[in-house]
Every structure is written in C-alpha cells, then in structure tokens.
C-alpha cells in the first residue's frame, strides 16, 4: 500500500498535467503559461507539483497564488526528501 501511495504522489501531478494538456482549453492555458516546450518539460521532470500549480494559477494575480505555489514547492521538496529518508534505511547505506 505504501508503494502505491508513493507512486500516486510522484506520478499524480504528471498524469494531471497530461490530462489538462489534452483538453483543448487546458492546452491553451499551458501555452499561455509557458512560452516554449523546454521549461514545462523540465518542470514535469524535476518539479511536477509546482509546474501543475503554476499552470492552474497562472492568470491570477494576488497573494494566494504565491501561497499555492509555495505549497507546491513544499510538496516537491517533501517528495524528494521522503525518498532520501527512505533510502537511508536501506541495508547498503554506508552513512553515519
């Protein structure tokens, strides 16, 4: 069950971004948020929650859009940190 939840946590924003990109309005929203294709691709590889949230809150100007982006960055960092913490318990870990 833990592996299933971890895979949803890591693949969920990529799948949601794909679904959002496949619908016609979503494709226009992604094109408006990013000027090219390299930045969204890098965002989906390294910061998927932040990229998805940026596309969602792109035309909104205010305080809360930055708050949502901060939560998304925190979600990305926590996903990477949880993976590093779990690798620490591995038997081949040679750290302190």
MMTF fields as JSON, N, C-alpha, C and O atoms, coordinates in Angstrom:
{
  "mmtfVersion": "1.0.0",
  "mmtfProducer": "UNKNOWN",
  "numBonds": 383,
  "numAtoms": 384,
  "numGroups": 96,
  "numChains": 1,
  "numModels": 1,
  "chainsPerModel": [1],
  "groupsPerChain": [96],
  "chainIdList": ["A"],
  "bondAtomList": [4, 2, 8, 6, 12, 10, 16, 14, 20, 18, 24, 22, 28, 26, 32, 30, 36, 34, 40, 38, 44, 42, 48, 46, 52, 50, 56, 54, 60, 58, 64, 62, 68, 66, 72, 70, 76, 74, 80, 78, 84, 82, 88, 86, 92, 90, 96, 94, 100, 98, 104, 102, 108, 106, 112, 110, 116, 114, 120, 118, 124, 122, 128, 126, 132, 130, 136, 134, 140, 138, 144, 142, 148, 146, 152, 150, 156, 154, 160, 158, 164, 162, 168, 166, 172, 170, 176, 174, 180, 178, 184, 182, 188, 186, 192, 190, 196, 194, 200, 198, 204, 202, 208, 206, 212, 210, 216, 214, 220, 218, 224, 222, 228, 226, 232, 230, 236, 234, 240, 238, 244, 242, 248, 246, 252, 250, 256, 254, 260, 258, 264, 262, 268, 266, 272, 270, 276, 274, 280, 278, 284, 282, 288, 286, 292, 290, 296, 294, 300, 298, 304, 302, 308, 306, 312, 310, 316, 314, 320, 318, 324, 322, 328, 326, 332, 330, 336, 334, 340, 338, 344, 342, 348, 346, 352, 350, 356, 354, 360, 358, 364, 362, 368, 366, 372, 370, 376, 374, 380, 378],
  "bondOrderList": [1, 1, 1, 1, 1, 1, 1, 1, 1, 1, 1, 1, 1, 1, 1, 1, 1, 1, 1, 1, 1, 1, 1, 1, 1, 1, 1, 1, 1, 1, 1, 1, 1, 1, 1, 1, 1, 1, 1, 1, 1, 1, 1, 1, 1, 1, 1, 1, 1, 1, 1, 1, 1, 1, 1, 1, 1, 1, 1, 1, 1, 1, 1, 1, 1, 1, 1, 1, 1, 1, 1, 1, 1, 1, 1, 1, 1, 1, 1, 1, 1, 1, 1, 1, 1, 1, 1, 1, 1, 1, 1, 1, 1, 1, 1],
  "groupList": [{"groupName": "UNK", "atomNameList": ["N", "CA", "C", "O"], "elementList": ["N", "C", "C", "O"], "formalChargeList": [0, 0, 0, 0], "bondAtomList": [1, 0, 2, 1, 3, 2], "bondOrderList": [1, 1, 2], "singleLetterCode": "X", "chemCompType": "L-PEPTIDE LINKING"}],
  "groupTypeList": [0, 0, 0, 0, 0, 0, 0, 0, 0, 0, 0, 0, 0, 0, 0, 0, 0, 0, 0, 0, 0, 0, 0, 0, 0, 0, 0, 0, 0, 0, 0, 0, 0, 0, 0, 0, 0, 0, 0, 0, 0, 0, 0, 0, 0, 0, 0, 0, 0, 0, 0, 0, 0, 0, 0, 0, 0, 0, 0, 0, 0, 0, 0, 0, 0, 0, 0, 0, 0, 0, 0, 0, 0, 0, 0, 0, 0, 0, 0, 0, 0, 0, 0, 0, 0, 0, 0, 0, 0, 0, 0, 0, 0, 0, 0, 0],
  "groupIdList": [1, 2, 3, 4, 5, 6, 7, 8, 9, 10, 11, 12, 13, 14, 15, 16, 17, 18, 19, 20, 21, 22, 23, 24, 25, 26, 27, 28, 29, 30, 31, 32, 33, 34, 35, 36, 37, 38, 39, 40, 41, 42, 43, 44, 45, 46, 47, 48, 49, 50, 51, 52, 53, 54, 55, 56, 57, 58, 59, 60, 61, 62, 63, 64, 65, 66, 67, 68, 69, 70, 71, 72, 73, 74, 75, 76, 77, 78, 79, 80, 81, 82, 83, 84, 85, 86, 87, 88, 89, 90, 91, 92, 93, 94, 95, 96],
  "secStructList": [7, 2, 2, 2, 2, 2, 2, 2, 2, 2, 2, 2, 2, 2, 2, 2, 2, 2, 2, 2, 2, 2, 1, 2, 2, 2, 2, 2, 2, 2, 2, 2, 2, 7, 1, 1, 1, 2, 2, 2, 2, 2, 2, 2, 2, 2, 7, 2, 2, 2, 2, 2, 2, 2, 2, 2, 2, 6, 6, 7, 7, 1, 2, 2, 2, 2, 2, 2, 2, 2, 2, 2, 2, 2, 2, 2, 2, 2, 2, 2, 2, 2, 2, 2, 2, 2, 2, 2, 6, 1, 6, 6, 7, 7, 7, 7],
  "xCoordList": [0.819, 0.0, 0.867, 0.516, 1.988, 2.869, 3.465, 3.589, 3.829, 4.388, 3.346, 3.668, 2.093, 1.015, 0.826, 0.688, 0.82, 0.664, 1.861, 1.701, 3.046, 4.237, 4.195, 4.569, 3.744, 3.666, 2.598, 2.776, 1.495, 0.49, 1.041, 0.756, 1.829, 2.411, 3.385, 3.469, 4.121, 5.108, 4.527, 4.924, 3.593, 3.052, 1.768, 1.366, 1.122, -0.139, -0.096, -0.937, 0.846, 0.859, 1.22, 0.752, 2.034, 2.37, 1.147, 0.897, 0.392, -0.827, -1.869, -2.538, -2.019, -2.963, -2.551, -3.411, -1.259, -0.78, -1.066, -1.435, -0.901, -1.201, -2.68, -3.037, -3.542, -4.978, -5.334, -6.127, -4.752, -5.02, -4.525, -5.128, -3.44, -2.899, -3.719, -3.777, -4.345, -5.112, -6.445, -6.926, -7.05, -8.3, -7.972, -6.938, -8.835, -8.48, -8.213, -7.243, -9.039, -8.805, -7.522, -6.814, -7.23, -6.014, -4.761, -3.767, -4.804, -3.659, -3.402, -2.251, -4.467, -4.302, -3.742, -2.927, -4.179, -3.701, -2.219, -1.468, -1.795, -0.375, 0.448, 1.534, -0.057, 0.659, 0.75, 1.744, -0.267, -0.216, 0.747, 1.399, 0.843, 1.708, 3.18, 4.027, 3.487, 4.877, 5.03, 4.132, 6.165, 6.356, 6.948, 6.842, 7.546, 8.138, 7.783, 6.854, 8.523, 8.231, 9.296, 9.055, 10.455, 11.546, 11.303, 11.592, 10.78, 10.538, 9.445, 9.625, 8.318, 7.347, 7.877, 7.548, 8.685, 9.266, 10.21, 10.152, 11.07, 11.963, 11.18, 11.535, 10.119, 9.28, 8.602, 8.507, 8.134, 7.497, 8.497, 8.134, 9.726, 10.739, 11.181, 11.274, 11.455, 12.056, 11.071, 11.186, 10.124, 9.179, 7.749, 7.155, 7.193, 5.878, 4.727, 3.843, 4.714, 3.629, 3.663, 2.614, 4.85, 4.98, 4.553, 3.893, 4.921, 4.538, 3.031, 2.433, 2.421, 0.969, 0.273, -0.687, 0.734, 0.108, 0.316, -0.565, 1.468, 1.713, 0.746, 0.265, 0.462, -0.5, -1.899, -2.67, -2.23, -3.568, -3.757, -4.8, -2.759, -2.914, -2.254, -2.068, -1.899, -1.13, -1.8, -1.148, -3.044, -3.567, -4.016, -4.437, -3.941, -4.396, -3.258, -2.113, -3.596, -2.614, -3.08, -4.176, -2.265, -2.631, -1.681, -0.624, -2.076, -1.248, -1.427, -0.466, -2.646, -2.924, -2.31, -2.037, -2.085, -1.436, 0.003, 0.49, 0.679, 2.036, 2.029, 2.957, 0.992, 0.855, 0.658, 1.259, -0.178, -0.385, 0.9, 1.207, 1.638, 2.924, 3.923, 4.71, 3.903, 4.799, 4.439, 5.331, 3.147, 2.733, 3.172, 3.56, 3.113, 3.532, 5.041, 5.491, 5.812, 7.269, 7.557, 8.427, 6.825, 6.984, 6.637, 7.305, 5.604, 5.23, 6.329, 6.618, 6.94, 8.049, 9.248, 9.844, 9.598, 10.745, 10.481, 11.378, 9.266, 8.951, 8.97, 9.333, 8.588, 8.646, 10.093, 10.39, 10.989, 12.398, 13.025, 13.833, 12.662, 13.223, 12.739, 13.5, 11.495, 10.98, 11.699, 11.975, 12.001, 12.749, 14.155, 14.658, 14.788, 16.137, 16.103, 17.01, 15.074, 14.965, 14.713, 15.247, 13.925, 13.656, 14.898, 15.121, 15.703, 16.937, 17.935, 18.82, 17.807, 18.703, 18.557, 19.522, 17.353, 17.107, 17.534, 17.433, 18.005, 18.4, 19.644, 20.467, 19.792, 20.944, 22.276, 23.319, 22.272, 23.53, 23.943, 24.908, 23.246, 23.58, 24.851, 24.948, 25.831, 27.105, 27.356, 28.494, 26.311, 26.476, 26.492, 26.463, 26.541, 26.609, 25.339, 25.26],
  "yCoordList": [-1.188, 0.0, 1.258, 2.261, 1.198, 2.357, 2.666, 3.832, 1.636, 1.851, 2.442, 3.266, 2.015, 2.551, 4.041, 4.831, 4.423, 5.833, 6.659, 7.8, 6.091, 6.803, 7.014, 8.078, 6.009, 6.152, 7.17, 7.907, 7.226, 8.261, 9.647, 10.599, 9.764, 11.045, 11.54, 12.74, 10.611, 11.003, 11.114, 11.997, 10.232, 10.236, 11.039, 11.373, 11.352, 12.069, 13.414, 13.666, 14.292, 15.597, 15.501, 16.306, 14.541, 14.357, 13.893, 14.36, 12.973, 12.498, 13.609, 13.75, 14.395, 15.516, 16.565, 17.146, 16.814, 17.763, 17.24, 18.013, 15.944, 15.348, 15.482, 15.845, 15.195, 15.332, 16.793, 17.08, 17.709, 19.133, 19.583, 20.462, 18.997, 19.392, 18.804, 19.39, 17.666, 17.019, 17.699, 17.647, 18.332, 19.03, 20.352, 20.955, 20.809, 21.997, 23.253, 23.959, 23.552, 24.75, 24.632, 25.619, 23.44, 23.222, 23.438, 23.969, 23.03, 23.239, 24.725, 25.16, 25.501, 26.953, 27.554, 28.475, 27.034, 27.545, 27.229, 28.064, 26.032, 25.666, 26.531, 26.986, 26.76, 27.599, 29.038, 29.714, 29.519, 30.883, 30.981, 32.009, 29.918, 29.954, 29.855, 30.479, 29.079, 28.879, 29.276, 29.045, 29.875, 30.329, 29.246, 29.35, 28.248, 27.183, 25.829, 25.699, 24.818, 23.46, 22.933, 21.943, 23.554, 23.018, 23.263, 22.39, 24.427, 24.727, 23.844, 23.356, 23.621, 22.684, 21.258, 20.532, 20.853, 19.505, 19.363, 18.365, 20.335, 20.304, 20.395, 19.761, 21.185, 21.291, 19.973, 19.609, 19.261, 17.971, 16.92, 16.005, 17.034, 16.069, 16.338, 15.407, 17.599, 17.912, 18.475, 18.146, 19.298, 19.935, 19.783, 20.767, 18.586, 18.385, 19.095, 19.634, 19.111, 19.782, 21.288, 21.913, 21.869, 23.304, 23.667, 24.686, 22.85, 23.109, 23.038, 23.895, 22.022, 21.895, 23.069, 23.617, 23.452, 24.567, 25.885, 26.744, 26.05, 27.277, 27.395, 28.488, 26.291, 26.318, 26.622, 27.314, 26.115, 26.353, 27.809, 28.396, 28.402, 29.757, 30.822, 31.949, 30.507, 31.437, 32.79, 33.8, 32.891, 34.239, 34.996, 36.148, 34.39, 35.028, 35.881, 35.438, 37.089, 37.973, 38.274, 38.797, 37.952, 38.205, 37.499, 37.012, 37.454, 36.851, 35.345, 34.606, 34.892, 33.476, 32.601, 31.427, 33.131, 32.311, 31.993, 30.896, 32.932, 32.655, 31.683, 30.89, 31.741, 30.794, 29.377, 28.431, 29.232, 27.918, 27.411, 26.22, 28.312, 27.906, 27.5, 26.576, 28.17, 27.792, 26.408, 25.62, 26.102, 24.756, 23.707, 22.602, 24.046, 23.104, 22.856, 21.722, 23.905, 23.73, 22.863, 21.993, 23.102, 22.279, 20.811, 19.909, 20.573, 19.201, 18.536, 17.356, 19.268, 18.709, 18.393, 17.323, 19.311, 19.094, 17.935, 17.134, 17.836, 16.739, 15.394, 14.386, 15.357, 14.096, 13.637, 12.456, 14.556, 14.19, 13.858, 12.934, 14.598, 14.355, 13.032, 12.335, 12.675, 11.391, 10.235, 9.217, 10.381, 9.342, 9.195, 8.082, 10.319, 10.263, 9.671, 8.934, 9.988, 9.446, 7.941, 7.207, 7.483, 6.043, 5.292, 4.154, 5.908, 5.246, 5.118, 4.265, 5.944, 5.883, 4.561, 4.065, 3.991, 2.729, 1.521, 0.397, 1.716, 0.594, -0.092, 0.569, -1.386, -2.094, -1.705, -1.911, -1.143, -0.778, 0.643, 1.139, 1.313, 2.671, 2.656, 1.898, 3.495, 3.474, 4.753, 5.037, 5.524, 6.783, 6.542, 5.397, 7.645, 7.527, 7.006, 6.859],
  "zCoordList": [0.0, 0.0, 0.0, -0.62, 0.691, 0.764, -0.615, -0.988, -1.363, -2.698, -3.638, -4.494, -3.474, -4.3, -4.024, -4.957, -2.761, -2.41, -2.87, -3.303, -2.778, -3.249, -4.754, -5.248, -5.478, -6.932, -7.316, -8.286, -6.579, -6.841, -6.548, -7.274, -5.486, -5.113, -6.179, -6.442, -6.79, -7.785, -9.191, -9.951, -9.551, -10.905, -11.038, -12.152, -9.934, -9.96, -10.66, -11.523, -10.329, -10.994, -12.473, -13.278, -12.828, -14.249, -15.033, -16.145, -14.445, -15.098, -15.176, -16.199, -14.121, -14.128, -15.155, -15.818, -15.297, -16.299, -17.702, -18.587, -17.912, -19.212, -19.536, -20.657, -18.571, -18.789, -19.068, -19.965, -18.304, -18.517, -19.88, -20.495, -20.36, -21.654, -22.8, -23.881, -22.578, -23.639, -23.921, -25.053, -22.93, -23.206, -23.904, -23.62, -24.811, -25.624, -24.801, -25.074, -23.806, -23.008, -22.19, -21.99, -21.725, -20.952, -21.781, -21.285, -23.04, -23.92, -24.127, -24.175, -24.25, -24.379, -23.091, -23.133, -21.96, -20.675, -20.483, -19.979, -20.88, -20.791, -21.736, -21.374, -22.935, -23.898, -23.409, -23.676, -22.698, -22.166, -20.993, -20.808, -20.199, -19.019, -19.391, -18.751, -20.417, -20.828, -22.282, -23.091, -22.616, -23.995, -24.898, -26.12, -24.349, -25.146, -24.589, -23.793, -25.006, -24.53, -23.583, -22.891, -23.53, -22.712, -21.215, -20.397, -20.853, -19.438, -18.829, -17.714, -19.517, -18.933, -18.849, -17.911, -19.808, -19.761, -18.576, -17.857, -18.364, -17.207, -15.898, -14.905, -15.911, -14.733, -14.39, -13.218, -15.399, -15.145, -14.688, -13.948, -15.108, -14.685, -13.251, -12.451, -12.912, -11.622, -10.589, -9.409, -10.99, -10.067, -10.592, -11.032, -10.555, -11.19, -10.475, -11.14, -9.144, -8.433, -8.684, -8.848, -8.713, -8.944, -10.362, -10.568, -11.331, -12.711, -12.879, -13.529, -12.298, -12.387, -11.7, -12.241, -10.542, -9.826, -10.561, -10.553, -11.193, -11.956, -13.126, -13.424, -13.782, -14.884, -14.365, -15.03, -13.193, -12.635, -12.233, -12.517, -11.573, -11.047, -11.919, -11.46, -13.142, -13.965, -14.163, -13.897, -14.607, -14.876, -13.632, -13.742, -12.467, -11.231, -10.661, -10.568, -10.289, -9.66, -8.25, -8.05, -7.292, -5.912, -4.969, -5.369, -3.715, -2.679, -2.64, -2.424, -2.847, -2.665, -3.751, -3.498, -4.949, -5.964, -5.574, -5.848, -4.943, -4.468, -3.305, -3.148, -2.492, -1.4, -1.934, -1.425, -2.952, -3.573, -4.231, -4.169, -4.854, -5.447, -4.371, -4.577, -3.24, -2.138, -1.604, -1.291, -1.496, -1.08, -2.093, -1.715, -3.38, -4.421, -4.36, -4.521, -4.129, -3.985, -2.762, -2.803, -1.676, -0.484, -0.769, -0.264, -1.567, -1.929, -2.757, -2.559, -3.673, -4.457, -3.583, -3.702, -2.713, -1.831, -0.884, -0.619, -0.373, 0.545, -0.164, 0.443, -1.433, -2.177, -2.335, -2.156, -2.666, -2.795, -1.444, -1.345, -0.411, 0.922, 1.488, 2.159, 1.231, 1.713, 1.033, 1.669, -0.238, -0.932, -0.376, -0.226, -0.073, 0.506, 1.91, 2.297, 2.663, 4.018, 3.98, 4.811, 3.047, 2.944, 2.477, 2.89, 1.628, 1.19, 2.331, 2.282, 3.344, 4.493, 5.242, 5.823, 5.231, 5.92, 5.12, 5.611, 3.909, 3.056, 3.634, 4.268, 3.429, 4.013, 3.393, 4.015, 2.172, 1.543, 1.852, 1.27, 2.748, 3.138, 3.979, 4.943, 3.616, 4.322, 5.107, 5.48, 5.36, 6.09, 7.593, 8.044, 8.384, 9.846, 10.463, 11.683]
}
